[in-house]
Amino acid sequence: MPHRFRRAVAGVLALTLSVAAASPGSAPPTGAPPADDPLPAASPDRVRAHVAFLADDSLEGRLPGTRGYAVAARYVESGFAQLGLRPGVDGTSYSQPVPLVESLAPLPGSTMVLARAQGAPITLVSGADFLPVASLTETRVAAEAPLVFAGFGVHAPGHGHDDLAGIDVKGKVVLVLTGAPARFPPAVRAHYSSGLTKFPELMARGAVGVITLQTPEDQQRTPWQRLVQQAWRSRLAWAAGEGEPNGAWSALRIRASLNPARAAALFEGAPLTLAQAFANAAAGRPQGVDLPIIVRQQRQSVIRRKASENVVGVLEGGDPMLKGEYVVISAHLDHVGKGAPIGGDAIYNGALDNASGIAIMLETARLLAALPQRPRRSVLFVAVTAEESGLQGSDYFVQHPTVPPGSMVANINMDMPVALAPLADVVAFGAEHSSLGAVAERAAAAEGVAVSPDTQPEEVFFVRSDQYSFVRAGIPALYVDEGRRSADPAQDLAARVEAFRKDRYHQPGDDLSQPIHWPSLAMLARLNARVILDVANADERPRWNPGTFFGETFAPKAAAATAAR
């Protein structure tokens, strides 16, 4: 990108911050620290200034590979440089290139037919009855195979559930329900709900296709029509060299989501009905049965290469023995770009999702950089790309770290705090899995907010943002988000959060017209800064709690990376 463009963005950043600091109508800094507290006060207006820039219409929704995303990246880079963070990529650049493959499945170009031994075939309508999944490797994929139903598609015999026991999926298309058994502990349910867990298991058993079907509970949270409205979005995946793009799963020749209104037809003549299948799922009973259907599908995809980037800055630690270890702070810089107009607005600004997280990261970096004494460990700030496409940027960073493997001791992630009222509590996702939980409790207490349990474990938030990329690498992680209690009884935070998720999430309405409570976002910057300082200054690295699911599942990866240093 031309140097004059970088200088222009830096100038805008400086002007934005100076205006925020000098504005006579600006809110005072939040949480004025006690005299013995070295951590500076956080500025709501600085946070607001960052969000206002990043969520402006001119950035057109910050879709990776677009000019809007590049402007956002330069803004973050300039912010890191002004704070004195050194370049985090080979010591010379703030930009880590992330090569992407983009694919879109035009709805008119895909077909699906359900053929039976008797009776006329059923032709499904693309965009109404099913939504095709774009291929990342082929512009045209045509296949047919028999259909088998495998419940949730969960193979977890160690947790008393195996939908794949007693059925043969080799050479077949597998119909799977979204989610995982509700009786699973939240961490286990989150892990087994993810396609990152389900699809490789099915491919290993020889499946040639997957069709997903929402449970009634998921239909309530995300109606089918909402999925149809989002079908314009392209699929992105990182692709290093000539290898297959990350998560391409090209062995799955048939891929689609099915409209629940058409699902009953798949069970006609089968040993169970759709209603019975849903009842079994609700009861957590494993299930699997062949369905008397041959699925024929043709998918067309438009594929192209795109270039994006993660933005990486380092606050070098002050302890000669520990500065080679890193506390990693992540937040995703991307949103979903421009799309289907809603109310005449086609720009999906992403103010809360996740300009707010990047703003908190920048303010957190400012607080730490202003300390009279550096943290003992180094702090690595990473603004990642393509989170909205399946955590692609953070996964790329974990697979291609800019610091030595095994040197990352913890991840603190920041994503979409829906602070639409003064926060009285927060939820610390991941707190129960590692020693970071106690750190979060101390930080929240210092900021005067409570730590509440997850009130919506069925949403499996812990696997839906960038901290999960680090968890899968065995690195303890924490993600502090808004709670559901407002410090102002007159403002119903829980109702506002639910309304946001229904009416504004991933829609043009996620902009600055919302009643964002800037002091609460600034408080989250201080809370995260406290967490980082606690971890960075501790004698020992954070550790997984004994017997925790994620620790037992993934910690050996981190141990191997550390041993290899």
N, C-alpha and C positions, 0 to 999 in steps of 0.2 A: 504494500500500500504506500503511496507517495508520502514522503516526509512532511510535505506541507499539510497533508490531510491529518497526520498524527498531531502536528503542532496545533492545527485548528481545534481538534477535539480536546487537546490539553488545555487550550485557552478557554473553551467552553466550560470544562470542568472547574478551572480556577475561578472563572466568573460566577458559575453556579454556586460554588461553596462560599465565595466572598459575599455574595448577595444573601445567602442563607445566614451567614454569621452576623451580617450587619443590619438585617431587616429589623426596623423598629417594632414591627408587629409580630416578631417571631416568638415562639414559645421558649421558655427558659430551658436550660439543660435539665435532663431528667435525673433523679436520684443523686442530688448533690452529695458527694462522698464525704464521710467524716474526715477530720483533720489528719488522722493516721492512715487513711486509705490512699495508697499510691495511685489507684486507678482513677483517671480523670472522669468527669461527668460526660455523659453521652448527650448528643445534640439531636433532638427530634427534627429540627429544621435541616440539618445535614442529611439525615435519612430521607426526609421528604424531597430534598433537592435531587438526590440520586434516583429515587423512584420516578420523579417527574421527568427526568431526562430519559431514563431507560424505557419508560412506558409511553413516551410521546408518539403520536401518530407517525412522525417522520421516520421512526425506526421500523414501522410496518410489522410489528409483532415479533421481531428478532428471530426469524426462522434461520437455522443454520445454513450457511452457504449463500446468504443474501447480503446486500449492502447494509441493511439494517442491523444484522448481527455483527458485521465487521465494525460498524460504528460503535456498537455497544462494547465490543472487545477492546477497541482503542480507548474508550472511556475508562474501562476498568484498568487497562494497562497504564494509562496516565495517572489514575488514582494511586496505583501501587508505586509508581515512580515518584510522585510528589510526596508520598509518605516515607520514602527512603527504603522501600523494599527492594532488594536486589533481584535482577532477572532470574527466574527459576528454571530456565531451560539452558543447560550448558553454561550458565553464568553470563550469557550474552544476550538472551532474548526472553521476553515475557510470553511469547507465543509458542505453544506446542501444536504443530499442525496435526489435524485429525482428518485423515482421508475418509470420505463417506461415499456410500452408494445410496442413491435415492431411487425409489420405485413407487409408481402409482398404478393402481389397477383401475382403468376406466370402467365404470359399471356397465356400459352397453357392450363392452368387449368380452364379457365373461358369461358363461352359461353353465347351468347345472340341471341334470335330469336324474330322477329317481326311477329306476326300472324295477319291475316286479316279475316274478315267474308267471303270474296271471294278472290280467287287467292292463289297462293302458298306462304308459309311463306318465310320471308327473313332471312337468317342466316348471322349474322354479324361476322366478323373475329376479334378475340381479338388481340390487338396490331396494328391493321390497321384501322378497322372501329370503334372500341370503346376501351376505356381503363377502366378496372374494378377498383373500389376502394376497397382496402384491408379491410377486416373486422378485427376489434380489439377484437372481442369476440368469433367468431366461425370459425372453419377451413373450413367449407362448408356451404354455404347459397344458397338455391334454392327457387325461388319464381316466381309467375306470377301475373300480375295485369293489368287492363286497363290503358291507357295512357291519360293524360290531359296536355295541353299546358297552362302555366301560365305566359307568357311574361318573365319579369325579376324575377318573384316570389316575388315581393315587395309589402308588405302591409304597406302603409304609407298614410292613409286617411288624416292625419293632414297636409300632404304636397301635397294634391291633386292628389294622385296616389294610386290605389289599384288594382293590377293584380288579386287578389283573390276574388274580389267582383263578385258574380253571378256565380261562378263555385264551384263544389263540388269535393274536392280532397280526401275525405275519402275513404280509400281502394284502392287508385290509385297511379300510378307512375307519378310524375310531371316532365315534361320537362321544364327547366328554362334556360333563357339566362344569360350569365355572365354579371356582372355589375349592373347598376341602371340608371334611366333616367338622361340624360346629363343636363337637365334643373335644376336638384337639385343643391343647393349650395354644394361646395366641401365637407364640413364636413358631410352633410346629405347623399350625394352620396357615400362617403366612408363607412359610417355606414351600409347603406342598400345594398351595394355591397357584404358585408361580409357574408360568410356561417354561421358565428356565429349568424347572425341576421335572415337570410332566413330559414335555416333548422329547428331550433326550432319552428318557426311559422308554417311551413308546417306540422311538426309532431303533433303539438297541434291540427291541423285540421284533423288529421287522415291519412295523406299521408303515404304510405308504401314504397316509393322509390323516388329517385331523379336522373334524368339524366341531366347533364349540357351541354350546347351548347354555343360555343363562338359566340359573335357578330362579324360582319365583321371587326369592329375596333379592337377587341381583336385578331382576326386572323392575322391582319397586325402586331400587336406588338409581338405576340407569335404564330408563325405558328404551325399547327397541328404536323408537323414532329418534332418540338422541344419538344412538349409534349411527343411524342412517345420515343424520345431519353432519356427523363428523367424518363421513366416508370420503370427503374430498381431501383429507389429509394424506400426504405421502408417507411412505415407510422409509426410515433411514437406518443405516447400519455402518459401523466402521469396517474398513477393509484394508488390511495391510498387505502391500505387494499384490501378487497375483492369486493369493489364496481366496477361499470362499468368504464372503462377508460374514461378520459376526452374527450368529443367530439366524443364518439364512435357512438352515434346515431343509436343504434342497431335496433330501430324500423323501420329504413329505410332498408328494406330487399333487395332492388335493388338499386345499386349505380354504376354510370359509367359516363365517359365523352364521348361524341359522336363526331365522325369525321364530320365536317360540310359538307364534300362532300357526306355523306350518309343521311343528314338530310331531304332533299326534299321528300324522300320516306315516311316519317312519316306524311306528310301533304296531301298525295294523297287521294282524296275523302273527305277532310276536308273543312270547310267553308272558309278557307283562305289558301293561299300558303305560302311557306317558305319566298319568296321574300316579300310578304305583311307583314309577321310577323316581318321581319327585318326592313321594312319601318316604321311600327308602333313603334317599339322600338326606332329607330332613332328619331322619332317625339315625343317620350315620351308619347305615348298613352297607357293607360292600356289595357290589352288584356288577354283573357282566353277562351279556347275552348276545348271540348273533341276531341280527335283524334281517328280515327277508327282502333286502334292498341291494341293488347294484347302483353305485353312484358313478355318474359320468360327469366330468367337469372339464371345462376349458377356461383357462385364465389367460388374459392378455395383460402385459405389464409394460409400462414405459420406464426404462432404466437409464440413469445417467450418473456420472461421477460428479461429486461435489467436494469442495475443500472447505473445511471449517477449522476451528482451533479451540483449545483450552487456553486460558490465560493464567499464568503461574508466577507468583511472587514469593519471596522468602524474607522473613524477618530472622536474621541469623541469631542463634543462641549465644549466650554469654559465657557458658561453661565449656572450657576446652575439652572436657571429657564427654560431655553430653550433646554438644551442638551438632554432632553428626547424626542425631536422632531427630525425628520430625513429628510434630503434631500437625495433622493435615486438616485444614478447614476448607470445606467444599460448599458450593452453592451453584445451581445451574443458571446459566445466563440466557439460555434460549427460551423461546415460547413457540407458538404454532403458526405465526405469520399471519397472512391474509387468507380469508376463506369465504364461505357462504355468508352473504349479508344477513344480518339480523337487525330489524328496525332501520335498515338503510346503512348500517355500519358494517364494513367488511374487514376492519383491522382488529385483530385479537391482541390487545395491548399487553396483557400479562402483567398488570401492576402488582397484584399480590403474588401471582404465580409467574415469574419469581423475581421480578425487579426488587421486591421487598427483601428477599433473601440476599441478593447481591448488595443491596444498600446496607443491610446489617453487617455483611462481611466487610465492606469498606469502612464502616464506622468502627467495627471491632478492630480492624487493622490500625485505624487511627489511634484508638485508645492504647493499644499495645505499643505502638511505635513511639508514643509520647511518654512512656514510663521512664523514670530516671535510671532504671537498671533493666537490662534485657532479661527475658526468661532464660532459664538454663538451657533448655532444649530449643531447637529452631522451630519456627512456625511456618508452615507451608500453606499459602493461600491459593486455592485452585477454583477458578470460575470455569465450569465445565459446559460443554456443548451437548446438544442432542439428548438431554434427559427425557424430553417428551416423547422420544422415539425408543424408549426402552433402556435408559441409563447408558447410552452408547458412549458419551464423552468420559464419564467416570470409569466405565469398564476399560476403555482404551487407556486411560491414565494408569489404572491399576496394572494392566497388562504391559504397559510401556512407561514405567515410572521415570520421572526426571531426577530421582534420588536413588541411591542404592537399594535394591530389594532387601527387605528386612529392616530398613531404617525407619519405616513409618510405624509409630507406636500406637496411634489412635486417630480416628476420624471424627470430627464434629461437623455435622451437616446442617444447613439452613435452607428450608424450603417452605414457602407459602404460608407464613403465619397469618391467619385470617384475623387480624387485630382490628375488629370493627367496633370495639368498645374497650374501656380500660380493663386490662387483664388482672384478674385476681389469682389466677393459677395458670400453670403450664403443664403439658404432658411431655415427659422425657422418654421418647421411644428408644428402646434398647437398654434402659436403665437397669432392668432386672437381670441382664445377661453378663454384666461385667462390673468391675470396680468403678466404672464411670458413673454408675447410679448414685453412689455416695457423693461423688464430686458434684453431680447435678443438684442434689439435695442441699449441699452447702452453698452453692452459687445462688440457688433460688431463694434460700433463706436470707442471704445477704441482700438480695434485691427486694425482699418483702413480698414474695409471691409463694404460693403453695405448689407442690408437685402432686398432681392427681393421676390416678390410673387412666389408662386408655378406655374411653367410654364406648368406642366403636371397634372392638377387635375384629369384627367381621370385615372391616374395610382393609385389613392387612396392610396398614400404612408403612410398616417397617420394611417391606420389600418393594415399596413403590417409589422410593427416592434414592438418591445417589449413595447414601450410606451403605446400601445393600451391596454395592460393588466392592466396597472395602470389607464388609463382613464376609463375603464369599472368598476373599483373600485371607481370611483369618484375623483381620485387624479389628479390635474392639471399636465400636462406633456408638455415637449418640446423636439424636435428632430431637431438639427441643422445639416444640410447637405450642400454639395457643391451647389453653384449656377451654372450659365451657362456662366459667364463672366470671362475671363482670364485677369490678370494684365499685361500679355505680349500679345500685339496685334498679334504677329506672331504665337501664339499658340491658335488654335480654341478649347476651352474647350468643348463647346456644342457638336461639332462633335466627340470629343474623348469620351465623356460620352455616346453618342448614339452608337458608335462603341463598347465600352466596353459592353453595355447591349446586343448588338446583338451577339458579337463574343467571349466574355470572361465570362460573368455573368453565374455562376453555371456551369462553364466548366473548364477544366484543365488550360486554359490560364490565369486564375486569379491568377497569381504568380508574382514573383519579376522581371520578364522580362519586365513589363510595365514601362512606364516613370512616376513613382509615384513622385509627388513633395513633398518631405519630409518637407520642411519648412511650407507648407500649412497645413499639418497634425499637425505639432507642433503648428501652430497658432490656430488651432481648439482646442487644449488642453488648451491654455491660454484663449480662448474665453469661453469655458465651465467652466474653473476655475472661471472666472469672474461672470458668471451666478450663479454658486453655491455659491460664496461668497455673492453676492447680496441677494440671497434668504435666505441663512443661517444667515445673520446678520440683516435682516429686523425685525422690531418690530412685524409685522403682517405676518401671513401665506399668501402664494399665494391664489388668489381667482379666481373663474370662472367669466368671464364677464357676466353682465346681459343679459339674452335672448340667450346666446350661446347654440347651440344644444347639445353639449356634457355635458355642465354643467347642463342643464335642464334634460337631460336623465339620467345621472349617479351621479350627486352630492349628491342626497339623501343617497346613499350608504355610501359615505365618512362621511356625517353628522351623520348617525346612528352609524358608527364605532367610531367616535370621542366622541359622547355622551356616548357610552358604556365604555369608558376608566375609 
